[in-house]
Amino acid sequence: MQQITAVISVWLVNLIGIPVYNDGLYISIPNANFLVAEACSGIRFLISSFTLGIFFALLAITDVKKRWFFILLSFIFPILANGMRVFIIVVIGYYVSVEAATGFDHLVYGWIFFSFVLLSLFYIGSRLQDKSSEQPSEKEDALNYVPPTPLLATAIALSLLVFPVMLHVIEPDQQESVTVNNKTDSQQLDIAKVQKSIPWAPVFDSPDLYDYKPVQVGINPAHYFVISYFDELGEKELITFNNRIFSDEIFSQKYVKTAEIEVNNSTLQVKHIHIVSLSGLKINILVTYQVGENFETNVGKVKLLQLIAKIKSTDHGGTAHIISAEESIVSVEQLKTLFSVQLNQLNRS
């Protein structure tokens, strides 16, 4: 969603002739820089609008084609509208000031913009709404009539609400080439100090353990993080939108894909994230999560593993394993090997 929002807004900015440079989630104009952060992605707005759109379509529109058209519109319209919102913010930042754009963002997106989009969406829905509640005549094709089903609408809407919840609950010592520092007395370091020295260091809320180990490929540095939650009581949570694999204050994500490494003579899939800063610094990051003895990359499956572990009373938290290095000095293959070695040592300890 962040990337889509950035693409739409940059296209609109180019359309009116404002000089703009786009690098991932960063949008730069002559007098300001903007970052399409996760909070600006519009994902919550999209989920709300889509859910309400499905309710309206199933309860008020009986024509099959019109119903599916409105459901599709309730998904696409908020995405386009959010891109327009960021475009307006950039335009205000260019012609007025960044301060004015920031104030506009909070006011408009909070109430006015959200209300306007929903009213526009439901106005379109009212135009598609059936003028009469009469049942079709016997001559009409029964397949063209699907009666409103409130139960079905409720079930689908609840499933859409549960999905984002599941995402919350539903990515130096000098050594020989591709070997790691094998210290056994590694202590949890001051998180702020680590994040200051490594600008892209992961940001997690209230972990029970935030452990950083400098590792090396030859003489080139890499960075290995082990971030653990021993339980998920209160607001502590391994998988949540507040926890970030990298700091997005100066870095933006270019792409995410799956990579494979060897752990305990078996293939383990990990997440490969490529990020870049405005200055052009490129970083490769590999990520996997651990629940008990199981490693998993998909956050939905991680939450499922956590649920199973809690039911069995075998584990009540989880761990994120993250390794990163600058692309110019450590290749992806070297980083994969380094990650594999570290995880193998972990399993032997």
C-alpha positions in Angstrom: 0.0 0.0 0.0 2.8 2.4 0.8 4.4 1.8 -2.6 1.1 2.1 -4.5 0.4 5.4 -2.7 3.8 6.8 -3.5 3.5 5.8 -7.2 0.0 7.4 -7.6 1.0 10.6 -5.8 4.3 11.0 -7.8 2.4 10.4 -11.1 0.0 13.2 -10.2 2.8 15.5 -9.1 4.6 15.0 -12.4 1.3 15.6 -14.2 1.1 19.2 -12.9 4.8 19.9 -13.5 6.2 20.1 -10.0 9.9 18.9 -10.0 9.9 15.7 -8.1 12.3 12.8 -7.4 11.0 9.5 -6.1 13.2 6.8 -4.5 11.1 4.0 -3.1 8.8 5.5 -0.4 10.6 8.8 -0.4 9.2 11.8 -2.4 11.5 14.8 -2.8 10.6 18.2 -4.1 12.8 21.3 -4.2 11.8 22.6 -0.7 10.9 19.4 1.2 11.3 15.6 1.5 8.3 13.4 2.2 8.2 9.7 3.4 5.1 7.6 2.7 5.2 5.9 6.1 3.2 2.9 7.1 0.8 5.1 9.0 0.2 7.0 5.7 -0.4 3.9 3.6 -4.2 4.0 4.2 -4.5 0.3 5.0 -6.9 0.8 7.9 -8.9 3.2 5.8 -9.0 0.7 3.0 -10.1 -2.1 5.3 -12.9 0.1 6.8 -14.1 1.3 3.4 -14.0 -2.2 1.9 -15.9 -3.7 4.8 -18.6 -1.1 4.7 -18.7 -1.4 0.9 -19.4 -5.2 1.2 -22.1 -4.6 3.8 -23.8 -2.0 1.5 -23.5 -4.2 -1.6 -24.9 -7.3 -0.1 -27.7 -5.5 1.8 -28.8 -3.0 -0.8 -27.9 -4.1 -4.3 -29.5 -7.2 -5.7 -28.2 -7.1 -9.3 -25.1 -9.3 -9.5 -23.1 -7.2 -11.9 -23.8 -4.0 -10.0 -23.1 -5.7 -6.7 -19.6 -6.9 -7.8 -18.9 -3.5 -9.4 -19.6 -1.7 -6.2 -17.5 -4.2 -4.1 -14.6 -3.7 -6.5 -15.1 0.1 -6.4 -15.0 0.1 -2.6 -11.6 -1.5 -2.8 -10.1 0.6 -5.6 -11.6 4.0 -4.7 -9.9 4.3 -1.2 -6.5 3.4 -2.8 -6.8 6.1 -5.4 -8.2 8.6 -2.9 -5.2 8.0 -0.5 -2.8 8.6 -3.4 -4.7 11.9 -4.1 -4.4 12.8 -0.4 -0.6 12.5 -0.5 -0.5 14.4 -3.8 -2.4 17.3 -2.1 0.0 17.3 0.8 3.0 17.5 -1.5 1.4 20.3 -3.5 0.7 22.3 -0.3 4.2 21.6 0.8 5.5 23.0 -2.5 3.4 26.1 -2.9 2.8 27.0 0.8 5.1 25.3 3.4 5.8 21.9 4.9 4.2 23.0 8.2 1.0 23.8 6.4 1.1 20.4 4.7 1.6 18.6 7.9 -1.3 20.4 9.6 -3.5 19.8 6.6 -2.7 16.1 6.7 -3.7 15.6 10.3 -7.0 17.6 10.0 -8.1 16.4 6.6 -7.2 12.7 6.9 -8.6 12.5 10.4 -12.2 13.5 9.6 -12.9 15.5 6.5 -11.1 13.4 4.0 -12.3 10.1 5.4 -15.9 11.4 5.5 -15.8 12.8 2.0 -14.5 9.5 0.5 -17.2 7.4 2.3 -20.0 9.8 1.3 -18.8 9.8 -2.3 -18.6 6.0 -2.3 -22.1 5.6 -0.8 -23.5 8.2 -3.2 -22.3 6.0 -6.1 -23.8 3.0 -4.3 -27.1 4.8 -3.9 -27.2 5.3 -7.7 -26.6 1.6 -8.2 -29.2 0.6 -5.5 -32.3 -1.2 -6.6 -35.3 1.2 -7.0 -37.7 -1.5 -6.0 -37.6 -4.4 -3.6 -40.0 -6.5 -5.6 -38.9 -10.0 -6.5 -38.2 -10.7 -10.2 -41.0 -12.1 -12.3 -41.0 -15.7 -13.4 -39.8 -14.6 -16.8 -36.6 -13.2 -15.4 -33.6 -15.4 -15.1 -33.3 -16.6 -11.5 -29.6 -16.6 -11.8 -29.6 -12.8 -12.2 -31.2 -12.3 -8.9 -29.4 -12.9 -5.7 -31.4 -11.8 -2.6 -29.6 -9.8 0.0 -28.2 -12.0 2.7 -27.3 -10.1 6.0 -25.8 -13.3 7.5 -23.4 -13.6 4.5 -22.6 -9.9 4.7 -21.8 -10.2 8.4 -19.6 -13.3 7.9 -17.6 -11.7 5.1 -17.2 -8.4 7.0 -16.0 -10.2 10.1 -13.5 -12.2 8.2 -12.1 -9.0 6.8 -11.8 -7.5 10.3 -10.2 -10.7 11.6 -7.5 -10.7 8.9 -5.7 -7.5 10.0 -6.1 -8.7 13.6 -4.3 -11.9 12.7 -1.5 -9.9 11.2 -1.2 -8.2 14.6 -1.6 -11.3 16.7 -3.3 -12.4 12.1 10.9 -9.2 7.8 33.9 -7.3 16.1 36.1 -9.6 16.3 38.1 -10.4 13.1 37.5 -13.9 11.8 37.9 -16.0 8.8 35.7 -15.6 5.8 32.0 -16.3 6.6 32.6 -17.2 10.2 30.9 -15.6 13.1 31.9 -14.3 16.5 31.1 -17.3 18.8 31.1 -15.5 22.2 28.9 -17.1 24.7 28.7 -14.2 27.1 27.0 -11.8 24.8 25.0 -9.3 26.8 22.0 -7.3 25.9 23.2 -3.9 24.7 21.7 -0.5 25.1 19.1 -0.4 22.3 19.4 3.4 21.7 23.2 3.1 21.4 22.9 0.3 18.8 20.3 2.1 16.8 22.4 5.3 16.8 25.5 3.5 15.5 23.5 1.4 12.9 20.9 3.8 11.3 18.9 0.9 9.8 18.8 -1.2 13.0 15.4 -2.9 13.8 12.9 -1.1 16.0 10.8 -3.2 18.3 8.5 -2.1 21.2 9.4 -3.4 24.7 11.3 -6.6 23.8 12.5 -8.8 26.6 15.8 -9.3 24.8 17.4 -7.0 22.2 20.7 -8.7 21.4 23.2 -7.3 18.9 26.3 -9.2 17.7 28.8 -7.7 15.2 29.8 -10.4 12.7 32.0 -10.4 9.7 32.6 -11.6 6.2 36.4 -11.4 6.1 37.1 -7.9 7.2 33.7 -6.6 6.2 31.1 -6.0 8.9 27.6 -7.4 9.1 25.1 -7.0 11.9 23.1 -9.8 13.6 20.1 -9.1 15.8 18.2 -11.4 18.1 15.0 -9.8 19.4 12.9 -11.9 21.7 9.6 -11.8 23.6 9.5 -14.3 26.4 5.7 -13.8 26.6 3.2 -11.5 25.0 1.5 -10.0 28.1 0.2 -6.5 28.1 1.3 -4.6 25.0 4.3 -6.9 24.2 4.0 -8.5 20.8 6.4 -9.9 18.3 4.3 -9.4 15.1 2.8 -5.9 15.1 2.8 -2.9 12.8 4.8 -1.0 15.5 7.7 -3.4 15.2 9.9 -2.6 12.2 12.6 -4.8 10.7 14.5 -1.6 9.8 14.2 2.0 10.8 12.1 3.8 8.2 13.2 7.3 9.2 15.9 7.5 6.5 15.5 4.2 4.7 12.8 3.0 2.3 12.0 -0.5 1.1 12.9 -1.2 -2.5 11.7 -4.8 -2.7 11.0 -7.9 -0.6 11.4 -11.5 -1.8 12.1 -15.0 -0.5 15.6 -16.4 -0.1 16.7 -19.9 0.9 19.5 -20.9 3.3 20.6 -24.2 4.8 19.9 -24.9 8.4 20.5 -28.3 10.0 20.8 -29.9 6.6 17.4 -28.7 5.5 16.3 -25.7 3.4 14.9 -22.8 5.3 13.1 -19.9 3.6 13.9 -16.4 4.9 12.7 -13.0 3.9 15.1 -10.9 1.9 14.5 -7.1 2.2 16.4 -4.6 0.2 16.4 -1.0 1.5 18.0 2.2 0.4 18.6 5.7 1.9 18.2 9.1 0.3 22.0 9.2 0.1 22.0 6.0 -1.9 23.2 3.6 0.8 21.9 0.1 0.0 21.3 -2.5 2.6 20.4 -6.2 2.4 18.4 -7.7 5.3 17.5 -11.3 5.9 14.8 -12.1 8.4 13.2 -15.2 10.0 11.0 -15.7 13.1 11.3 -18.5 15.6 8.6 -19.9 17.8 9.9 -22.8 20.0 12.1 -24.9 17.6 10.2 -23.8 14.5 11.4 -21.2 12.1 8.9 -19.3 9.8 8.9 -16.3 7.6 5.2 -15.8 6.9 3.8 -13.6 9.7 0.4 -15.3 9.5 2.0 -18.7 10.1 4.1 -17.2 12.9 0.9 -16.1 14.7 -0.5 -19.6 14.2 2.6 -21.2 15.6 2.3 -18.9 18.6 -1.3 -19.8 19.1 -0.5 -23.5 19.0 2.4 -23.1 21.4 0.2 -21.2 23.9 -2.5 -23.9 23.7 0.2 -26.5 24.4 1.8 -24.3 27.0 5.2 -24.9 25.4 6.0 -21.3 24.5 4.5 -17.9 25.1 6.5 -15.5 22.9 8.8 -15.6 19.9 12.1 -14.4 18.5 13.1 -12.4 15.4 16.4 -13.2 13.8 17.7 -10.4 11.6 21.0 -10.0 9.8 22.0 -7.1 7.6 25.0 -5.7 5.7 25.8 -3.0 3.2 25.4 -4.3 -0.3 28.6 -2.7 -1.5 30.8 -4.8 0.8 28.8 -8.0 1.5 27.0 -9.8 -1.2 23.6 -11.5 -0.7 25.1 -14.9 -1.0 27.7 -14.1 1.6 25.0 -12.8 3.9 22.9 -15.9 3.4 25.9 -18.1 4.3 26.6 -16.0 7.4 22.9 -16.2 8.5 23.0 -20.0 8.0 26.1 -20.4 10.1 24.6 -18.2 12.9 21.3 -20.2 13.0 23.2 -23.5 12.9 25.3 -22.4 15.9 22.1 -21.3 17.7 20.6 -24.8 17.3 23.8 -26.4 18.6 24.0 -24.3 21.6 
